[in-house]
Amino acid sequence: MRRSAAPRTTPVLLLGLALAVAGCGGSDPAASGNESRPSDQASESAAPECRDGVEITPGPIDAATGQRGMAITLYNCGTEDVALDGFPTVTVLDAARNPLDVTVNEGTTAIEAPDPAPLTVRPGESAESVILWRNTVTTVDGSEILEGAFLDVAATPGATGRVVTPESPLDLGNTGEIDVTAWAPAAG
């Protein structure tokens, strides 16, 4: 995984996506409920798992005008506050749960997004980050077309990640790039 910083101060380019993202995830993680177990276990759970006081779940994918977007919701299911500061650590995995060579841009130019800032998520509260990508194919010379079947999402750098299953694969084309917004309080 390659990390890079993207500009964060552009206007909303995709109003439909921004509206959809504002409604994604909510504070009820059971609504999307498709977190997978860690990669060393073969079975997948239909319900999120509260581990270390945190549940991480993907929301529905919105593919408005070719720009894809998906909220990732962190729900504090524990008894202690969860301190977030900045961006989640996201790794795109293939169907065999191997990391794909994908550039993860911290920030985005596709939607108006929050600047990274310290955030305290109290028990029963949620925070969201949005993952954005395009299915862009820039060549027909046989370049590998990337498709992410799973995401490994860690709340903060160095934290243990959770493997989550999006409702459909991330069709990244051959550019291999996603944008990730900073954590923000969950809408709703």
Secondary structure as GFF3:
##gff-version 3
##sequence-region A 1 188
A	DSSP	beta_strand	2	5	.	.	.	ID=ss1
A	DSSP	alpha_helix	15	23	.	.	.	ID=ss2
A	DSSP	three_ten_helix	29	31	.	.	.	ID=ss3
A	DSSP	beta_strand	54	62	.	.	.	ID=ss4
A	DSSP	three_ten_helix	64	66	.	.	.	ID=ss5
A	DSSP	beta_strand	67	76	.	.	.	ID=ss6
A	DSSP	beta_strand	82	85	.	.	.	ID=ss7
A	DSSP	beta_strand	89	93	.	.	.	ID=ss8
A	DSSP	beta_strand	103	106	.	.	.	ID=ss9
A	DSSP	beta_strand	118	121	.	.	.	ID=ss10
A	DSSP	beta_strand	126	134	.	.	.	ID=ss11
A	DSSP	beta_strand	146	148	.	.	.	ID=ss12
A	DSSP	beta_strand	150	154	.	.	.	ID=ss13
A	DSSP	beta_strand	162	164	.	.	.	ID=ss14
A	DSSP	beta_strand	170	173	.	.	.	ID=ss15
A	DSSP	beta_strand	177	180	.	.	.	ID=ss16
A	DSSP	beta_strand	184	185	.	.	.	ID=ss17
###
